[in-house]
């Protein structure tokens, strides 16, 4: 019952007009508690470690890190626009990927996006992809829903053709991969 009241509060009182406020409040009231099983975290960590080794990566930036379930990866830094989720991390960046990442070019060997770009509004996605490409040296690792032409989404999920966006914006020498799939 409490979860339902929290969802009603978020939908009708907070709303989604201001995504930063929405997500901050969602974390604050405890609605976004990640429910990853330890074995699932371990599986993702193993896969990410393999990709990082393959591309000779010593550090990784997770965009939209939330509660940073992967914070035990070597060289991990989390980026989020919600201070509520960053307070538990040693290394973090408080920023909105749709606006600007306050880092120099090629600051991280690897960058990870796990189900975060689907929440970036269409008018900000191109800039978000450019920023991710700008700060990444070796490999961008994506765990995002597949693009479906003309697909309908809910208020805060957007259907982006990430393959085309990254192909247009990625820098020379950098690659992108979808977790569990082949290297693009």
Secondary structure, 3 states (H helix, E strand, C coil): CHHHHHHHHHHHHHCCCCHHHHHHHHHHCCCCCCCCCHHHHHHHHHHHHHHHHHCCCCCEEEECCCCCCCCCCCCEEEEECCHHHHCCCCCEEECECCCECCCCCCCEEEEEEECCHHHCCHHHHHHHHHHHHHHEEEEEEEECCCCCCCCCCCCCCCCCCHHHHHHHHCCCCCEEEECCCCEC
